[in-house]
Amino acid sequence: MDATALGSLRNKFLKEAKDLEEQLKERRDKIKAIDLVLGMLIEQGGDKTRNKPIGGDVNRFRKMGAKEAILKCMNEPVRWWSMAEIKKTLFDGGFKSKSKDPNSVIASTTRRLLEKEGKLEVDKTAKPQRFKIKEKETSAQELPIETKPVT
């Protein structure tokens, strides 16, 4: 093998390594997001001894996409969500809870997460209580400044 063949082989391997690193980073991000929800559910009363969330084993729950459902609740434009709507969003993925009232467990976890991030507004006058997910407000500092050259 001459130097050019070795150089092209090296470049090929570098490119493959870079692609693999990007895939690994994406997968690690997904796992972190899922672990956040698993941690919240275990904290809410899952089986702490076997590290299982309410109503199922960790691997089965990982496939359900509950984190995506919570993020969907948090990132949609302003609208009112009832507890039942939050529950429905979370259980659309097929996650089943053995809890008598999964509504209270999941929705309260979601509500606490939203309150912590300052994205929740509660309408306490409504029965049942309703919640509004706040839109991200753009401050003046975040707005792009247009500059025109002086002529």
ROSE-4610 file (N, C-alpha, C; in Angstrom, 1 decimal, always signed):
// ROSE-4610
residu = [M/M/M/D/D/D/A/A/A/T/T/T/A/A/A/L/L/L/G/G/G/S/S/S/L/L/L/R/R/R/N/N/N/K/K/K/F/F/F/L/L/L/K/K/K/E/E/E/A/A/A/K/K/K/D/D/D/L/L/L/E/E/E/E/E/E/Q/Q/Q/L/L/L/K/K/K/E/E/E/R/R/R/R/R/R/D/D/D/K/K/K/I/I/I/K/K/K/A/A/A/I/I/I/D/D/D/L/L/L/V/V/V/L/L/L/G/G/G/M/M/M/L/L/L/I/I/I/E/E/E/Q/Q/Q/G/G/G/G/G/G/D/D/D/K/K/K/T/T/T/R/R/R/N/N/N/K/K/K/P/P/P/I/I/I/G/G/G/G/G/G/D/D/D/V/V/V/N/N/N/R/R/R/F/F/F/R/R/R/K/K/K/M/M/M/G/G/G/A/A/A/K/K/K/E/E/E/A/A/A/I/I/I/L/L/L/K/K/K/C/C/C/M/M/M/N/N/N/E/E/E/P/P/P/V/V/V/R/R/R/W/W/W/W/W/W/S/S/S/M/M/M/A/A/A/E/E/E/I/I/I/K/K/K/K/K/K/T/T/T/L/L/L/F/F/F/D/D/D/G/G/G/G/G/G/F/F/F/K/K/K/S/S/S/K/K/K/S/S/S/K/K/K/D/D/D/P/P/P/N/N/N/S/S/S/V/V/V/I/I/I/A/A/A/S/S/S/T/T/T/T/T/T/R/R/R/R/R/R/L/L/L/L/L/L/E/E/E/K/K/K/E/E/E/G/G/G/K/K/K/L/L/L/E/E/E/V/V/V/D/D/D/K/K/K/T/T/T/A/A/A/K/K/K/P/P/P/Q/Q/Q/R/R/R/F/F/F/K/K/K/I/I/I/K/K/K/E/E/E/K/K/K/E/E/E/T/T/T/S/S/S/A/A/A/Q/Q/Q/E/E/E/L/L/L/P/P/P/I/I/I/E/E/E/T/T/T/K/K/K/P/P/P/V/V/V/T/T/T]
num = [1/1/1/2/2/2/3/3/3/4/4/4/5/5/5/6/6/6/7/7/7/8/8/8/9/9/9/10/10/10/11/11/11/12/12/12/13/13/13/14/14/14/15/15/15/16/16/16/17/17/17/18/18/18/19/19/19/20/20/20/21/21/21/22/22/22/23/23/23/24/24/24/25/25/25/26/26/26/27/27/27/28/28/28/29/29/29/30/30/30/31/31/31/32/32/32/33/33/33/34/34/34/35/35/35/36/36/36/37/37/37/38/38/38/39/39/39/40/40/40/41/41/41/42/42/42/43/43/43/44/44/44/45/45/45/46/46/46/47/47/47/48/48/48/49/49/49/50/50/50/51/51/51/52/52/52/53/53/53/54/54/54/55/55/55/56/56/56/57/57/57/58/58/58/59/59/59/60/60/60/61/61/61/62/62/62/63/63/63/64/64/64/65/65/65/66/66/66/67/67/67/68/68/68/69/69/69/70/70/70/71/71/71/72/72/72/73/73/73/74/74/74/75/75/75/76/76/76/77/77/77/78/78/78/79/79/79/80/80/80/81/81/81/82/82/82/83/83/83/84/84/84/85/85/85/86/86/86/87/87/87/88/88/88/89/89/89/90/90/90/91/91/91/92/92/92/93/93/93/94/94/94/95/95/95/96/96/96/97/97/97/98/98/98/99/99/99/100/100/100/101/101/101/102/102/102/103/103/103/104/104/104/105/105/105/106/106/106/107/107/107/108/108/108/109/109/109/110/110/110/111/111/111/112/112/112/113/113/113/114/114/114/115/115/115/116/116/116/117/117/117/118/118/118/119/119/119/120/120/120/121/121/121/122/122/122/123/123/123/124/124/124/125/125/125/126/126/126/127/127/127/128/128/128/129/129/129/130/130/130/131/131/131/132/132/132/133/133/133/134/134/134/135/135/135/136/136/136/137/137/137/138/138/138/139/139/139/140/140/140/141/141/141/142/142/142/143/143/143/144/144/144/145/145/145/146/146/146/147/147/147/148/148/148/149/149/149/150/150/150/151/151/151]
x = [+0.8/+0.0/+0.9/+0.5/+1.3/+0.6/+1.3/+0.9/-0.5/-0.9/-2.2/-3.3/-3.1/-4.1/-4.3/-3.2/-3.3/-4.0/-3.7/-4.3/-5.8/-6.3/-7.7/-8.4/-7.7/-8.3/-8.5/-7.5/-7.5/-8.7/-8.9/-10.0/-11.3/-11.4/-12.7/-13.0/-12.0/-12.3/-12.6/-12.0/-12.3/-13.7/-14.2/-15.6/-16.6/-16.3/-17.1/-17.2/-16.0/-15.9/-16.8/-16.7/-17.5/-19.0/-19.4/-20.8/-21.3/-20.5/-20.8/-20.9/-20.0/-20.0/-21.3/-21.8/-23.0/-24.2/-24.2/-25.3/-25.3/-24.1/-24.0/-24.5/-24.2/-24.6/-26.2/-26.8/-28.2/-28.9/-28.3/-28.9/-28.7/-27.6/-27.4/-28.4/-28.6/-29.6/-31.0/-31.4/-32.7/-32.8/-31.7/-31.7/-31.8/-31.1/-31.2/-32.6/-33.2/-34.6/-35.5/-35.4/-36.2/-35.9/-34.7/-34.3/-34.9/-35.1/-35.7/-37.1/-37.9/-39.2/-39.3/-38.4/-38.4/-38.1/-37.2/-36.9/-38.1/-38.8/-40.0/-41.0/-41.2/-42.3/-41.9/-40.6/-40.2/-40.3/-40.0/-40.1/-41.6/-42.5/-43.9/-44.5/-43.8/-44.3/-44.2/-43.2/-42.9/-42.2/-41.8/-41.1/-39.7/-39.3/-37.9/-36.9/-37.3/-36.4/-35.9/-36.8/-36.4/-36.2/-36.2/-36.0/-37.0/-38.3/-39.3/-40.3/-40.7/-41.8/-43.1/-44.1/-45.4/-45.9/-46.3/-47.0/-46.1/-44.9/-44.1/-42.6/-41.9/-40.5/-39.9/-38.7/-38.0/-37.9/-37.5/-37.3/-38.6/-39.7/-41.0/-41.4/-41.2/-41.6/-40.8/-39.5/-38.6/-39.2/-39.8/-40.3/-41.6/-42.2/-43.5/-43.5/-42.3/-42.2/-42.9/-43.0/-43.7/-43.0/-41.7/-40.9/-41.4/-41.5/-42.0/-43.3/-44.2/-45.6/-45.5/-44.7/-44.6/-44.0/-43.0/-42.4/-43.4/-44.3/-45.3/-46.3/-46.6/-47.5/-46.8/-45.5/-44.8/-44.5/-44.4/-43.9/-45.0/-46.2/-47.3/-47.7/-48.3/-48.7/-49.7/-49.9/-50.8/-52.2/-52.6/-53.9/-54.2/-55.4/-55.7/-55.7/-55.1/-55.1/-55.8/-56.7/-57.3/-56.4/-56.6/-55.8/-56.1/-57.3/-57.6/-56.9/-56.8/-56.0/-54.6/-54.0/-52.6/-52.4/-53.3/-53.2/-53.4/-54.3/-54.5/-53.3/-52.7/-51.5/-50.4/-50.2/-49.2/-49.5/-50.8/-51.1/-51.4/-51.3/-51.5/-50.4/-49.3/-48.2/-48.5/-49.5/-49.8/-49.4/-48.8/-48.4/-49.6/-49.6/-50.7/-50.2/-50.9/-50.5/-51.4/-50.8/-51.6/-52.2/-51.8/-52.3/-53.8/-54.5/-56.0/-56.3/-55.5/-55.8/-54.5/-54.2/-53.0/-53.0/-54.2/-54.4/-53.7/-53.9/-53.3/-51.8/-51.3/-49.8/-49.1/-49.6/-48.9/-49.1/-50.3/-50.7/-50.0/-49.9/-49.3/-47.8/-47.2/-45.8/-45.5/-46.4/-46.3/-46.5/-47.5/-47.8/-46.6/-46.0/-44.9/-43.7/-43.5/-42.4/-42.6/-43.8/-44.1/-44.0/-44.5/-44.4/-42.9/-42.1/-40.7/-40.0/-40.5/-39.9/-40.6/-41.6/-42.3/-43.1/-43.6/-44.4/-45.8/-46.3/-47.6/-48.4/-49.6/-50.5/-51.7/-52.2/-53.3/-54.6/-55.7/-56.9/-57.7/-57.6/-58.2/-59.7/-60.2/-61.7/-62.4/-61.8/-62.5/-62.6/-63.7/-63.9/-64.2/-63.4/-62.1/-61.0/-60.0/-58.9/-58.4/-58.0/-57.4/-56.1/-55.2/-53.9/-53.5/-52.8/-52.4/-50.9/-50.5/-49.0/-48.6/-47.7/-47.3/-46.3/-46.5/-45.5/-44.3/-43.2/-41.9/-42.0/-41.7/-41.8/-40.4/-40.4/-39.1/-38.8/-37.7/-37.3/-36.7/-36.6/-36.0/-34.6/-33.8/-32.5/-32.3/-33.3/-33.3/-33.6/-34.3/-34.7/-33.5/-33.5/-32.4/-32.4/-31.2/-31.1/-30.7/-31.5/-31.1/-30.3/-29.1/-28.3/-28.2/-28.3/-28.1/-26.9/-26.1/-24.9/-25.3/-24.6/-24.9/-24.3/-25.1/-24.5/-24.5]
y = [-1.2/+0.0/+1.2/+2.2/+3.4/+4.5/+5.6/+6.6/+7.2/+7.3/+7.9/+6.9/+5.6/+4.7/+4.7/+4.7/+4.8/+6.1/+7.2/+8.5/+8.4/+7.8/+7.8/+6.8/+5.7/+4.8/+5.5/+6.3/+7.0/+8.0/+8.7/+9.7/+9.0/+7.8/+7.1/+6.7/+6.2/+5.8/+7.0/+8.1/+9.3/+9.8/+9.7/+10.1/+9.1/+7.8/+6.8/+7.1/+7.4/+7.6/+8.9/+9.9/+11.1/+10.8/+10.1/+9.7/+8.9/+7.9/+7.1/+7.9/+8.9/+9.8/+10.6/+11.1/+11.8/+11.0/+9.7/+8.8/+8.5/+8.3/+8.0/+9.2/+10.4/+11.6/+11.7/+11.4/+11.5/+10.4/+9.2/+8.2/+8.5/+9.0/+9.4/+10.5/+11.4/+12.5/+11.9/+10.9/+10.3/+9.5/+8.8/+8.0/+9.0/+10.1/+11.1/+11.6/+11.9/+12.3/+11.3/+10.1/+9.0/+8.7/+8.8/+8.5/+9.6/+10.8/+11.9/+11.5/+11.0/+10.6/+9.4/+8.4/+7.2/+7.6/+8.5/+9.0/+9.6/+10.4/+11.1/+10.1/+9.1/+8.1/+7.2/+6.8/+6.0/+6.8/+8.1/+9.0/+9.1/+9.0/+9.1/+7.8/+6.7/+5.5/+4.3/+4.2/+3.0/+2.0/+0.9/-0.1/+0.3/+0.9/+1.4/+0.3/-0.9/-2.0/-2.6/-2.7/-3.2/-2.2/-0.9/+0.2/+0.2/-0.1/-0.1/+1.0/+1.6/+2.7/+2.0/+2.8/+2.3/+1.5/+0.2/-0.5/-1.1/-1.3/-2.0/-1.9/-2.7/-2.7/-1.5/-1.2/+0.0/+0.0/-1.2/-1.2/-1.1/-1.7/-1.5/+0.0/+0.6/+2.0/+2.9/+2.6/+3.4/+3.5/+2.4/+2.4/+3.3/+3.7/+4.3/+5.8/+6.4/+7.8/+8.8/+8.5/+9.4/+10.8/+10.8/+12.1/+13.0/+12.4/+13.1/+13.7/+12.9/+13.4/+14.6/+14.5/+15.6/+16.8/+16.6/+17.8/+18.4/+17.5/+18.0/+19.0/+18.5/+19.3/+20.7/+20.6/+21.8/+22.8/+22.3/+23.1/+23.5/+23.0/+23.5/+24.9/+25.7/+27.0/+27.1/+28.3/+28.4/+27.8/+26.9/+26.4/+25.8/+25.5/+25.0/+23.5/+22.9/+21.4/+21.0/+20.0/+19.5/+18.3/+17.8/+16.6/+15.4/+15.3/+14.2/+14.3/+15.5/+15.7/+15.4/+15.8/+15.5/+14.0/+13.3/+11.9/+11.2/+11.7/+11.1/+11.2/+12.4/+12.7/+11.7/+11.4/+10.5/+9.1/+8.7/+7.3/+7.0/+7.9/+7.7/+6.6/+6.7/+5.7/+4.3/+4.1/+2.7/+2.4/+3.3/+3.1/+2.8/+1.7/+1.3/+1.3/+1.9/+1.9/+1.0/+0.3/-0.6/+0.3/+1.5/+2.4/+2.6/+2.7/+2.9/+4.2/+5.2/+6.5/+7.0/+6.5/+7.0/+8.4/+9.0/+10.4/+11.2/+10.9/+11.8/+11.7/+10.5/+10.2/+11.0/+10.7/+11.2/+12.7/+13.1/+14.5/+15.4/+14.9/+15.8/+15.8/+14.8/+14.8/+15.8/+15.8/+16.7/+18.1/+18.3/+19.7/+20.2/+19.3/+19.8/+20.2/+19.4/+19.7/+21.0/+21.2/+22.5/+23.7/+23.5/+24.6/+24.9/+23.9/+24.1/+24.9/+24.7/+25.4/+26.8/+27.1/+28.4/+28.5/+27.3/+27.3/+27.0/+27.1/+26.7/+27.9/+28.1/+29.0/+28.3/+28.4/+27.6/+28.5/+28.0/+28.7/+28.0/+28.5/+27.9/+28.1/+29.0/+29.3/+28.2/+27.6/+26.6/+25.3/+24.6/+23.3/+22.3/+21.3/+21.0/+22.0/+22.1/+23.1/+22.8/+24.0/+23.9/+24.6/+24.1/+24.7/+25.2/+26.3/+26.9/+26.8/+26.3/+26.2/+27.5/+28.2/+29.5/+29.4/+30.3/+30.3/+31.0/+30.7/+31.3/+32.8/+33.7/+35.1/+35.5/+36.3/+36.8/+38.1/+38.2/+39.5/+40.3/+41.6/+42.6/+42.2/+41.6/+41.2/+40.1/+39.2/+38.1/+38.4/+39.6/+40.0/+40.3/+39.9/+40.3/+41.8/+42.4/+43.8/+44.0/+44.8/+45.0/+46.3/+46.2/+47.4/+47.7/+48.9/+49.3/+50.2/+50.0/+50.9/+52.3/+53.3/+54.7/+55.1/+55.8/+56.2/+57.7]
z = [+0.0/+0.0/+0.0/-0.8/-0.9/+0.1/+0.2/+1.1/+0.8/-0.5/-0.8/-0.5/-0.7/-0.3/+1.2/+2.0/+3.4/+3.9/+3.2/+3.6/+3.3/+2.2/+1.9/+2.9/+3.2/+4.2/+5.6/+6.0/+7.2/+7.2/+6.1/+6.0/+6.1/+5.4/+5.5/+6.9/+7.7/+9.1/+9.9/+9.7/+10.5/+10.2/+9.0/+8.7/+9.4/+9.3/+10.0/+11.5/+12.1/+13.5/+13.9/+13.1/+13.4/+13.3/+12.3/+12.2/+13.4/+13.8/+15.0/+16.3/+16.4/+17.6/+17.7/+16.5/+16.5/+16.8/+16.3/+16.7/+18.2/+18.7/+20.1/+21.0/+20.6/+21.3/+21.3/+20.2/+20.0/+21.0/+21.0/+21.8/+23.3/+23.7/+25.1/+25.5/+24.6/+24.9/+25.2/+24.3/+24.5/+25.8/+26.1/+27.4/+28.6/+28.5/+29.6/+29.8/+28.7/+28.8/+29.3/+28.9/+29.4/+30.9/+31.3/+32.7/+33.6/+33.1/+33.9/+34.3/+33.3/+33.5/+34.4/+34.2/+35.0/+36.5/+36.6/+38.0/+38.7/+37.9/+38.5/+38.9/+38.0/+38.3/+39.5/+39.5/+40.6/+41.9/+41.9/+43.0/+43.5/+42.5/+42.8/+43.4/+43.5/+44.1/+43.3/+42.4/+41.7/+42.6/+42.1/+42.9/+43.0/+44.2/+44.4/+44.5/+45.0/+45.2/+43.9/+42.9/+41.7/+40.6/+41.0/+40.1/+38.9/+39.3/+38.2/+38.4/+37.3/+37.5/+37.7/+38.0/+38.3/+37.1/+37.3/+36.3/+35.2/+35.4/+34.3/+34.4/+33.6/+33.8/+33.0/+33.3/+32.8/+31.2/+30.7/+29.2/+28.5/+29.0/+28.4/+28.4/+29.6/+29.7/+28.8/+28.6/+27.8/+26.4/+25.9/+24.5/+24.4/+25.5/+25.4/+25.1/+25.3/+24.9/+25.9/+27.2/+28.1/+28.2/+28.1/+28.1/+26.9/+25.8/+24.6/+24.9/+25.5/+25.8/+26.8/+27.8/+28.8/+28.1/+27.2/+26.5/+25.6/+25.0/+24.1/+24.9/+26.1/+26.9/+27.2/+27.5/+27.9/+26.7/+25.5/+24.4/+23.5/+23.6/+22.8/+23.1/+22.1/+22.4/+23.6/+24.1/+25.3/+25.0/+25.9/+25.9/+27.3/+27.6/+28.9/+28.8/+29.9/+30.0/+31.2/+31.1/+32.3/+32.7/+33.9/+34.3/+33.4/+32.9/+32.1/+30.7/+30.2/+29.0/+29.1/+30.2/+30.5/+30.5/+31.3/+31.4/+30.0/+29.2/+27.9/+27.0/+27.1/+26.3/+26.7/+28.0/+28.5/+28.2/+28.2/+28.0/+26.6/+25.6/+24.2/+23.7/+24.3/+23.9/+24.4/+25.1/+25.6/+26.9/+27.7/+29.0/+29.9/+30.6/+31.5/+32.9/+33.8/+35.2/+36.0/+37.0/+37.9/+39.0/+39.1/+40.1/+40.0/+41.1/+41.0/+40.2/+40.5/+39.8/+39.2/+38.0/+37.3/+37.0/+36.8/+36.5/+37.5/+38.8/+39.8/+39.9/+39.7/+39.8/+38.6/+37.4/+36.2/+36.1/+36.2/+36.0/+37.1/+38.3/+39.3/+39.1/+38.6/+38.2/+37.1/+36.1/+35.0/+35.5/+36.3/+36.9/+37.7/+38.5/+39.3/+38.4/+37.4/+36.4/+35.7/+35.3/+34.7/+35.6/+36.9/+37.8/+38.1/+38.2/+38.5/+37.4/+36.2/+35.1/+34.8/+35.6/+35.4/+34.2/+33.7/+32.5/+32.7/+34.0/+34.3/+35.0/+34.5/+35.1/+35.5/+36.8/+37.3/+37.4/+36.9/+37.0/+38.1/+39.3/+40.5/+40.6/+39.8/+39.9/+39.1/+38.1/+37.4/+38.2/+38.0/+38.6/+37.5/+37.3/+38.0/+37.5/+38.4/+38.1/+36.7/+36.0/+34.7/+34.7/+33.8/+33.8/+32.4/+32.4/+31.1/+31.0/+29.9/+29.6/+29.0/+29.7/+29.2/+28.0/+27.0/+25.9/+26.4/+25.7/+26.1/+25.6/+26.5/+26.2/+25.7/+24.6/+24.1/+24.7/+25.3/+25.9/+24.8/+25.1/+24.2/+23.8/+24.8/+24.5/+23.5/+23.5/+22.6/+21.1/+20.9/+19.6/+18.7/+17.5/+16.6/+16.3/+16.3/+16.1/+14.6/+13.9/+12.5/+12.4/+11.8/+11.7/+10.2/+9.8/+8.4/+8.4/+7.3/+7.2/+6.9/+7.5/+7.3/+6.0/+5.1/+3.9/+3.8]
